[in-house]
Amino acid sequence: MPEASSSAEQSGSKPLPDQEVEPQEPVPSPDTQEPTEAALPPYEQVPPPGQEILAPTTLVLAGQAIHALTTDSPALYHLSLGISELSAITSEVELSRVDTKGRDRPIYELRHLKAPAGGMYPMPSESPQYHIQRANKRVSGPAAVGLKKTRSLLSRKITGLSAVPVDPSGKASKFGIPTFVKNAAPVLTTDGREWKDAQNKTIALVHDDRDDKQHSLIVTEAMPRSQFDMLVALWCCHIWEFGVAHADKVHEGVNGCAKSVKRKLRQSREFGMMYSAAPLGMIGTSSKFSK
């Protein structure tokens, strides 16, 4: 009988005298329990530079400023020259974005290439007559993008423009000028009335009034800041090209002479500004707009 009693004590809930008891942690009540990661409120992630999404809007060009919706709204972008009335003699225009503090931040340089060797040779098909180049490495996207004419296979008429990456080094050109990246796919395309992205989706509509020289861009899709800035720069390049292509022709007679004098005065002002700002070797002779 004593042995049975000893066995019962060993099987009971009380520990043996020589057995150590591990202390148990108290179970927190629901009122004092700390929140877990799953219970923490979500935080807003900051997108990388250039990847913040911009909503659709309408851009209006007024002189050297680009506004949203109306010309009396704060400027979103500034240009170093008024591109809608430039002649073929100008070779470079700077595009800046206005930041939240009202400061101009250069983002792209708009460039117009002249025919090589002072016009002795025609512009090579592998080189862009108009292209944009990043003003600094903080700007996302290709280092340079040029406007390349697209032609109909049957009539060979120009049907639009493709925005194709450009190698600005000039290493692939026998003239040492920028060239389109070989076999590069277009990042944007336009037929003069609308702009499409790489997936052939319409992202913006264009309105050009030749008589009043009014230009507007209706952005129809939301897009990252980097793509928006590139679209604006290429749109400005197209306006520049549009203005040169549709410049007043010089005619004989009194009216034609007056237009010629006015045009030459404007060109001399542009040349003077360009000469004072451009480094040696960047100034060449003007060339006609090639169809």
C-alpha positions as CSV (number, residue, x, y, z in Angstrom):
1,M,0.0,0.0,0.0
2,P,2.8,2.6,0.7
3,E,4.2,1.9,-2.8
4,A,0.8,2.7,-4.3
5,S,0.7,6.0,-2.4
6,S,4.2,6.9,-3.7
7,S,3.2,6.2,-7.2
8,A,0.1,8.4,-6.9
9,E,2.1,11.3,-5.6
10,Q,4.5,11.0,-8.6
11,S,1.6,11.1,-11.1
12,G,-0.1,14.1,-9.4
13,S,0.2,17.7,-10.3
14,K,2.7,18.6,-7.5
15,P,6.3,18.4,-8.5
16,L,8.9,16.4,-6.7
17,P,11.0,18.3,-4.2
18,D,14.2,18.0,-6.3
19,Q,12.5,19.1,-9.6
20,E,13.1,22.6,-10.9
21,V,10.1,24.6,-12.1
22,E,10.5,27.0,-15.1
23,P,8.7,30.3,-14.5
24,Q,5.8,31.0,-16.9
25,E,5.5,34.3,-18.7
26,P,2.2,36.1,-18.0
27,V,-0.3,36.1,-20.8
28,P,-1.1,39.7,-21.8
29,S,-4.7,40.8,-21.7
30,P,-6.3,42.2,-24.9
31,D,-6.1,45.7,-23.4
32,T,-2.3,45.6,-22.8
33,Q,-1.3,43.5,-25.8
34,E,1.0,45.4,-28.3
35,P,-0.1,45.6,-31.9
36,T,1.6,43.2,-34.3
37,E,3.0,44.1,-37.8
38,A,-0.3,42.9,-39.3
39,A,-2.2,45.4,-37.1
40,L,0.1,48.4,-37.9
41,P,-1.5,51.1,-40.1
42,P,-0.2,51.0,-43.7
43,Y,2.3,53.7,-44.7
44,E,2.5,55.5,-48.0
45,Q,5.5,54.6,-50.1
46,V,7.3,57.5,-51.8
47,P,7.9,56.7,-55.5
48,P,11.4,57.0,-57.0
49,P,12.4,60.3,-58.6
50,G,10.6,60.7,-61.9
51,Q,8.1,57.9,-61.3
52,E,5.4,59.9,-59.5
53,I,2.2,59.7,-61.5
54,L,0.8,62.9,-63.1
55,A,-2.9,63.3,-63.9
56,P,-4.2,64.2,-67.4
57,T,-4.2,67.9,-68.2
58,T,-4.0,70.5,-71.0
59,L,-0.8,72.4,-71.7
60,V,-0.8,75.7,-73.4
61,L,2.3,77.4,-74.9
62,A,2.5,81.1,-74.3
63,G,5.8,82.7,-75.5
64,Q,8.5,81.1,-73.5
65,A,6.2,79.5,-70.8
66,I,4.0,76.5,-70.7
67,H,0.9,76.7,-68.6
68,A,-1.8,74.2,-67.5
69,L,-5.3,74.9,-68.9
70,T,-5.0,78.7,-69.2
71,T,-2.2,81.2,-69.8
72,D,-2.9,83.1,-66.6
73,S,-2.1,80.0,-64.5
74,P,1.4,79.5,-62.9
75,A,3.9,78.3,-65.5
76,L,4.9,74.6,-65.3
77,Y,7.8,74.9,-67.7
78,H,10.1,77.6,-69.1
79,L,12.0,77.8,-72.4
80,S,15.1,79.8,-73.0
81,L,13.7,81.1,-76.3
82,G,10.2,81.4,-77.8
83,I,10.2,78.3,-80.0
84,S,7.0,79.0,-82.1
85,E,8.8,81.8,-84.0
86,L,12.4,80.5,-84.3
87,S,14.1,80.2,-87.7
88,A,16.4,77.5,-88.9
89,I,19.4,79.4,-87.7
90,T,18.9,78.6,-84.0
91,S,20.6,75.4,-82.8
92,E,19.7,75.0,-79.1
93,V,16.9,75.8,-76.7
94,E,16.8,74.9,-73.0
95,L,13.7,73.5,-71.3
96,S,13.3,73.9,-67.6
97,R,10.6,72.6,-65.2
98,V,9.4,74.9,-62.5
99,D,9.6,73.3,-59.1
100,T,7.3,73.8,-56.1
101,K,9.4,76.7,-54.9
102,G,9.2,78.5,-58.3
103,R,12.7,77.7,-59.3
104,D,13.6,76.6,-62.9
105,R,15.2,73.2,-63.0
106,P,16.8,72.4,-66.5
107,I,15.6,69.0,-67.7
108,Y,16.2,68.9,-71.5
109,E,18.2,70.7,-74.2
110,L,16.3,70.9,-77.5
111,R,18.7,70.8,-80.4
112,H,18.5,71.4,-84.1
113,L,21.3,69.9,-86.2
114,K,22.6,71.7,-89.3
115,A,23.7,69.9,-92.4
116,P,27.3,68.7,-92.1
117,A,30.4,70.6,-93.3
118,G,28.5,73.9,-93.4
119,G,25.8,72.6,-95.7
120,M,28.1,70.9,-98.2
121,Y,26.4,67.6,-97.5
122,P,22.7,66.8,-96.9
123,M,21.6,65.7,-93.4
124,P,22.3,61.9,-93.1
125,S,19.2,59.8,-92.6
126,E,20.7,58.1,-89.6
127,S,21.0,61.5,-87.8
128,P,18.1,63.5,-86.3
129,Q,17.5,67.0,-87.5
130,Y,15.7,67.8,-84.2
131,H,16.3,65.9,-80.9
132,I,16.3,66.4,-77.1
133,Q,19.1,65.6,-74.7
134,R,19.0,65.3,-70.9
135,A,20.3,68.4,-69.1
136,N,21.6,66.2,-66.3
137,K,21.8,62.6,-65.2
138,R,19.0,63.0,-62.6
139,V,16.5,63.1,-65.5
140,S,15.2,59.6,-66.1
141,G,15.0,57.9,-69.5
142,P,17.3,57.8,-72.5
143,A,20.2,60.2,-72.7
144,A,18.8,61.6,-75.9
145,V,15.7,61.1,-78.1
146,G,15.3,62.3,-81.7
147,L,12.4,62.8,-84.1
148,K,12.7,60.4,-87.1
149,K,10.4,60.8,-90.1
150,T,8.2,57.8,-91.0
151,R,7.2,57.4,-94.6
152,S,4.6,55.5,-96.5
153,L,6.0,52.3,-98.2
154,L,4.1,53.1,-101.4
155,S,4.2,56.9,-101.9
156,R,7.2,57.5,-99.7
157,K,5.3,60.5,-98.3
158,I,6.0,61.5,-94.7
159,T,3.2,60.0,-92.5
160,G,4.5,61.0,-89.1
161,L,7.4,61.1,-86.6
162,S,8.9,58.5,-84.3
163,A,10.8,59.5,-81.2
164,V,13.8,57.2,-81.2
165,P,16.7,57.0,-78.8
166,V,19.8,58.8,-80.0
167,D,23.5,58.3,-79.4
168,P,24.8,61.9,-78.8
169,S,28.5,61.0,-78.9
170,G,28.7,61.0,-82.7
171,K,31.0,57.9,-82.7
172,A,28.8,56.1,-85.2
173,S,28.8,59.1,-87.7
174,K,31.5,59.9,-90.2
175,F,30.6,63.6,-89.6
176,G,30.8,63.2,-85.8
177,I,27.2,64.2,-85.2
178,P,24.5,62.4,-83.1
179,T,22.9,59.3,-84.7
180,F,19.8,57.2,-84.0
181,V,20.5,54.1,-81.9
182,K,20.6,51.2,-84.4
183,N,17.4,49.0,-84.3
184,A,16.1,51.0,-81.3
185,A,12.3,50.9,-80.9
186,P,10.4,54.2,-80.7
187,V,9.4,55.4,-77.3
188,L,6.7,57.7,-78.7
189,T,5.1,58.4,-82.1
190,T,3.0,61.2,-83.6
191,D,1.2,61.9,-86.8
192,G,1.0,65.6,-86.0
193,R,-2.5,65.3,-84.4
194,E,-1.9,62.8,-81.6
195,W,1.0,61.3,-79.6
196,K,1.1,57.5,-78.9
197,D,3.2,55.5,-76.4
198,A,5.3,52.4,-77.2
199,Q,2.2,50.3,-76.9
200,N,0.5,52.4,-79.7
201,K,-1.9,53.9,-77.1
202,T,-3.0,57.5,-77.6
203,I,-1.7,59.6,-74.7
204,A,-2.1,63.1,-76.0
205,L,-3.8,65.2,-78.6
206,V,-2.2,68.2,-80.4
207,H,-3.7,71.5,-81.5
208,D,-1.6,73.8,-83.8
209,D,-3.1,77.0,-85.1
210,R,-0.8,78.3,-87.9
211,D,-2.5,81.7,-88.2
212,D,-2.6,82.6,-84.5
213,K,0.5,80.5,-83.7
214,Q,-1.3,78.9,-80.8
215,H,-0.1,75.5,-79.6
216,S,-1.7,73.2,-77.0
217,L,-1.2,69.7,-75.9
218,I,-4.1,67.8,-74.4
219,V,-2.7,65.0,-72.2
220,T,-5.4,62.3,-72.1
221,E,-3.6,59.6,-69.9
222,A,-1.9,59.6,-66.5
223,M,1.8,58.8,-66.7
224,P,5.0,58.9,-64.7
225,R,6.8,62.3,-64.4
226,S,9.7,61.1,-66.5
227,Q,7.5,60.2,-69.5
228,F,5.5,63.5,-69.0
229,D,8.7,65.6,-69.2
230,M,9.9,63.7,-72.3
231,L,6.5,64.2,-74.0
232,V,6.6,67.9,-73.3
233,A,10.2,68.2,-74.6
234,L,9.4,66.3,-77.8
235,W,6.2,68.3,-78.3
236,C,8.3,71.5,-78.0
237,C,10.7,70.1,-80.5
238,H,7.8,69.4,-82.9
239,I,6.5,73.0,-82.5
240,W,10.0,74.3,-83.4
241,E,10.1,72.0,-86.5
242,F,6.5,73.0,-87.3
243,G,7.4,76.7,-87.1
244,V,10.5,76.4,-89.4
245,A,8.6,74.3,-91.9
246,H,5.8,76.8,-92.1
247,A,7.8,80.0,-92.0
248,D,6.8,82.8,-94.2
249,K,8.3,82.5,-97.7
250,V,10.1,85.4,-99.1
251,H,8.3,87.0,-102.1
252,E,9.2,89.8,-104.5
253,G,7.7,93.2,-104.1
254,V,7.1,95.6,-101.3
255,N,5.3,93.2,-99.0
256,G,7.8,90.5,-99.6
257,C,10.7,92.9,-99.0
258,A,9.2,93.9,-95.7
259,K,8.7,90.3,-94.6
260,S,12.3,89.6,-95.6
261,V,13.7,92.5,-93.6
262,K,11.6,91.5,-90.5
263,R,12.7,87.9,-90.8
264,K,16.4,88.8,-91.2
265,L,16.2,91.1,-88.1
266,R,14.7,88.2,-86.1
267,Q,17.4,85.8,-87.3
268,S,20.1,88.3,-86.4
269,R,18.8,88.6,-82.9
270,E,18.6,84.8,-82.6
271,F,22.1,84.5,-84.0
272,G,23.5,87.1,-81.6
273,M,21.9,85.3,-78.6
274,M,23.1,82.0,-79.7
275,Y,26.7,83.2,-80.5
276,S,27.0,84.8,-77.0
277,A,25.8,81.6,-75.3
278,A,27.2,78.8,-77.4
279,P,30.8,77.4,-77.1
280,L,33.1,77.6,-80.0
281,G,32.4,75.1,-82.8
282,M,28.6,74.7,-82.1
283,I,27.5,77.4,-84.7
284,G,26.9,76.3,-88.3
285,T,25.1,77.6,-91.3
286,S,21.4,77.2,-91.6
287,S,19.8,74.6,-93.8
288,K,16.4,74.2,-95.4
289,F,13.8,72.0,-93.8
290,S,14.0,68.7,-95.6
291,K,10.7,67.2,-96.5
